[in-house]
C-alpha cells in the first residue's frame, strides 16, 4: 500500500504541467519590423544637385525618425558630397502616407507625402529644397 502514494503524486504533477493556459508568463511579445525608406529627388534643370529624404518606422505605421540632406557634385562624373547639414525630423506614417511638421525641414507648412508606384515614388505636398515634388527610391542615373 505504501507504493501507491508516490504514483498519485507523480500523476497530479504531470496534470498540472500539461494544462494549457496556466502560465501566462510565457506569452510571446509582438514583434515589429523596422522599415527604412530612402527617396532621392533631382531637378532636371540642375542635375548636379539632389535631395535625399530618409526615415525609419515600425511596420510602416506610427512614429518615424528621419533626415533630409542636400548633396551636390562638381561635375557629372564627380562623387556626391553634402552641400548642407542634414536636417533631422520626426513625424508619423500610416501605411503609404507620411506627415512631418514643416519647421525642422525649414518649411512654413507641414509636409505630407504619399508613397506611390509600389513604394518606388514619394509624392510630396511641398518642395523641400530643389524644384521637385516627386522623389524616387533609387538615385538618379548618372
For each residue, the residues with C-beta under 8 A, 3 or more apart:
1: 4
2: 5
3: 6 7
4: 1 7 8
5: 2 8 9
6: 3 9 10
7: 3 4 10 11
8: 4 5 11 12
9: 5 6 12 13
10: 6 7 13 14
11: 7 8 14 15
12: 8 9 15 16
13: 9 10 16 17
14: 10 11 17 18
15: 11 12 18 19
16: 12 13 19 22
17: 13 14
18: 14 15
19: 15 16 22
20:
21: 24
22: 16 19
23: 26
24: 21 27
25:
26: 23
27: 24
28:
29:
30:
31:
32: 58 59
33: 58 59
34: 56 57 58
35: 56 57 58 59 60
36: 54 55 56
37: 54 55 56 57 115 119 122 137
38: 52 53 54 137
39: 52 53 54 121 122 135 136 137
40: 50 51 52 135 136 137 138 139 140
41: 50 51 52 53 128 130 132 134 135 136
42: 46 47 49 50 51 130 132 140
43: 46 47 49 130 131 132
44: 47
45: 131
46: 42 43 49 130 131
47: 42 43 44 76 140 142
48: 72 73 74 75 76 78
49: 42 43 46 70 71 72 83 130
50: 40 41 42 70 71 72 80 130 139 140
51: 40 41 42 68 69 70 71 128 129 130 132 135
52: 38 39 40 41 67 68 69 70 71
53: 38 39 41 66 67 68 122 128 135
54: 36 37 38 39 66 67 68 69
55: 36 37 64 65 66 67 89 91 93 98
56: 34 35 36 37 64 65 66
57: 34 35 37 60 61 62 63 64 93
58: 32 33 34 35 61 62 63
59: 32 33 35 62
60: 35 57 93 95 96
61: 57 58 93 94 95
62: 57 58 59 92 93
63: 57 58 90 91 92 93
64: 55 56 57 90 91 92 93 98 100
65: 55 56 88 89 90
66: 53 54 55 56 88 89 90 91 100
67: 52 53 54 55 86 87 88 89
68: 51 52 53 54 86 87 89 105 128 129
69: 51 52 54 82 84 86 87
70: 49 50 51 52 82 83 84 129 130
71: 49 50 51 52 80 81 82 83
72: 48 49 50 80 81 83
73: 48 76 78 79 80 81
74: 48 78
75: 48 78
76: 47 48 73 142
77:
78: 48 73 74 75
79: 73
80: 50 71 72 73
81: 71 72 73
82: 69 70 71 85 86
83: 49 70 71 72
84: 69 70
85: 82
86: 67 68 69 82
87: 67 68 69 104 105 106
88: 65 66 67 104
89: 55 65 66 67 68 100 101 104 105
90: 63 64 65 66 100 101 104
91: 55 63 64 66 98 99 100 101 111
92: 62 63 64 98 99
93: 55 57 60 61 62 63 64 97 98 99
94: 61 97
95: 60 61
96: 60 114 115 116
97: 93 94 112 113 114 115
98: 55 64 91 92 93 111 112 113 115 122
99: 91 92 93 110 111 112 113
100: 64 66 89 90 91 104 105 110 111 112 113
101: 89 90 91 104 105 110 111
102: 105 106 107 108 109 110 111 126
103: 106 107
104: 87 88 89 90 100 101
105: 68 87 89 100 101 102 111 128
106: 87 102 103 129
107: 102 103 110 111 126 128
108: 102
109: 102 125 126
110: 99 100 101 102 107
111: 91 98 99 100 101 102 105 107 124 125 126 128
112: 97 98 99 100 124 125
113: 97 98 99 100 122 123 124 125
114: 96 97 122 123
115: 37 96 97 98 119 121 122
116: 96 120 121 122 123
117: 120 121
118:
119: 37 115 137
120: 116 117 136 137
121: 39 115 116 117 134 135 136 137
122: 37 39 53 98 113 114 115 116 134 135 136 137
123: 113 114 116 133 134
124: 111 112 113 127 128 133 134 135
125: 109 111 112 113 133
126: 102 107 109 111 133
127: 124 130 131 132 133
128: 41 51 53 68 105 107 111 124
129: 51 68 70 106
130: 41 42 43 46 49 50 51 70 127
131: 43 45 46 127
132: 41 42 43 51 127 135
133: 123 124 125 126 127
134: 41 121 122 123 124
135: 39 40 41 51 53 121 122 124 132
136: 39 40 41 120 121 122 140
137: 37 38 39 40 119 120 121 122
138: 40
139: 40 50
140: 40 42 47 50 136
141:
142: 47 76
